[in-house]
Amino acid sequence: MGSILYWIIVGLIAGLITGKVMGAPSSDLLMTIITGIAGAFVGGFLMTLLGFSYTGGLAYNIIVAVLGAVLLTWGYRKMKARG
């Protein structure tokens, strides 16, 4: 249970930061959390591909989640703009 709560908190923080970076309004708390958690998966996958290993705690997870969420948001906006 603690692990789920941990990822919800990481997702919320990462989603809020991503909203500020990308200029997106954070009107829906659930979508903010989902964006952050999805960003954590994408960011973790990309960091593994680049050869980085898990070396940090909460701050590392938030940074990786924000990077992943920013990439997801950017990609979503590009696909949406194409039609």
VMD Tcl script that draws the C-alpha trace (Angstrom):
set ca {
  {0.00 0.00 0.00}
  {2.85 2.36 0.79}
  {4.27 1.83 -2.68}
  {1.01 2.84 -4.35}
  {0.78 5.96 -2.22}
  {4.41 6.77 -3.07}
  {3.73 6.63 -6.82}
  {0.55 8.67 -6.46}
  {2.55 11.38 -4.70}
  {5.35 11.22 -7.29}
  {2.74 11.34 -10.07}
  {0.97 14.31 -8.53}
  {4.16 16.32 -8.08}
  {5.50 15.41 -11.52}
  {2.13 16.16 -13.15}
  {1.91 19.56 -11.48}
  {5.47 20.47 -12.52}
  {4.80 19.27 -16.07}
  {1.67 21.42 -16.21}
  {3.71 24.47 -15.24}
  {6.54 23.66 -17.69}
  {4.21 22.92 -20.59}
  {1.71 25.66 -19.79}
  {-1.19 23.29 -19.32}
  {-3.94 24.00 -16.83}
  {-4.23 21.38 -14.09}
  {-8.01 21.29 -13.84}
  {-8.35 17.56 -13.22}
  {-6.37 16.12 -10.32}
  {-6.72 12.52 -11.54}
  {-5.34 13.33 -15.00}
  {-2.47 15.25 -13.38}
  {-1.56 12.16 -11.34}
  {-1.94 9.83 -14.33}
  {0.26 12.09 -16.47}
  {2.95 12.08 -13.80}
  {2.84 8.30 -13.29}
  {2.89 7.65 -17.04}
  {5.81 10.06 -17.26}
  {7.62 8.05 -14.59}
  {7.28 4.89 -16.69}
  {8.40 6.61 -19.89}
  {11.22 8.46 -18.16}
  {12.39 5.32 -16.37}
  {12.39 3.37 -19.63}
  {14.35 6.07 -21.44}
  {16.86 6.45 -18.61}
  {17.45 2.69 -18.70}
  {17.99 2.82 -22.46}
  {20.51 5.62 -21.98}
  {22.40 3.53 -19.43}
  {21.45 5.39 -16.28}
  {20.68 3.35 -13.21}
  {18.53 4.14 -10.24}
  {20.75 6.02 -7.81}
  {18.45 8.39 -6.03}
  {15.31 8.58 -4.01}
  {12.26 10.74 -4.25}
  {13.97 13.65 -6.03}
  {15.40 11.36 -8.72}
  {12.01 9.75 -9.31}
  {10.30 13.12 -9.61}
  {12.91 14.44 -12.07}
  {12.66 11.31 -14.23}
  {8.84 11.43 -14.08}
  {8.80 15.11 -15.08}
  {11.12 14.45 -18.04}
  {8.93 11.57 -19.18}
  {5.70 13.50 -18.69}
  {7.05 16.49 -20.62}
  {7.98 14.18 -23.51}
  {4.54 12.54 -23.39}
  {2.76 15.90 -23.35}
  {4.92 17.23 -26.18}
  {4.29 14.10 -28.28}
  {0.56 14.23 -27.59}
  {0.38 17.86 -28.68}
  {2.33 17.11 -31.88}
  {0.02 14.24 -32.77}
  {-3.06 16.29 -31.96}
  {-1.83 19.17 -34.15}
  {-1.50 16.83 -37.14}
  {-5.16 16.05 -37.00}
}
mol new
graphics top color blue
foreach p $ca { graphics top sphere $p radius 0.5 }
foreach p [lrange $ca 0 end-1] q [lrange $ca 1 end] { graphics top cylinder $p $q radius 0.2 }
display resetview
